[in-house]
């Protein structure tokens, strides 16, 4: 039987107290002295390797002295998608000098297994290597249980009261799942342990990357106003459908609860819990300067949500394009071969214009030596496959169709 993995906190954290960052004027030197928000660092065991040794993730907690929302941010659940780690680095460095309302929990490199699965020059960080499951599909949501919970809500119960009870309910359900006597796969164990931290958050940000990609963000349809709070040019609005990812596992319960209470009691409630998957450019790339720009984008969202006190970071005036998930299309290739990706992520492409040119090794001496793949309609490529050699049936591009300006 699998050894039951339990939470383990290391004792790196010397102090559990938090200080309010205050601006005080030093009279003798006549300059501003900033006291910083403390970072409390712990580690949590998420797996054991074949030598029986624990594999940990770091958890950075930054708590302000003022009350406010709880924020949960993680990066690199897909091991090759590393840019989010440098974004979290910038966030921590900048938040130290800021006045936080509530608490921000940051978990960089939240999948220490995925990041370390290398094949030559590449990181194979998308799937649990033991069971083959996607690392971002094992989070928990039980629609029936949420609908059942909704029946216990009365007309008089306060929103705060409902939130508190519902969080306890979700946390308990995740604990039960983790204690499953038949055990769980590697990816699902990792997912549920991370979700147990995210479950108490009002705002959850899961930082990813595309293969070769422009920056884009997945936004639940009910929170579409928040699209303009990030400085991200491409926005995908997603319905209340659960497919196993962390953002869905966060917003589906609250969305379902909201809808069920409306049906049962004709009571309109907004819990103001939001979750997003942010795609910060291309995998296998770290860019410190871009990371700082990405951090500003996240800070502008957090500021708009009341997480930062007396902060002047605002969303940028910029063009933002949005699509519904049904209009975010995948283009497969029916041919194998060697590909030149002619259309770049973010570029506007008209129907019939070339997207890619594919070289056929068996026909180099004929007119079929190369074939052009054309855009089936007006579109914007958001990402493309990272390798030039492809098999038939490869997802070559993911594109915006029927997009509109927000
Ligand atoms: Zn990803």
Boltz pocket constraint, residues with backbone or C-beta under 6 A from the ligand:
constraints:
  - pocket:
      binder: B
      contacts: [[A, 78], [A, 81], [A, 136], [A, 208], [A, 209]]
      max_distance: 6.0
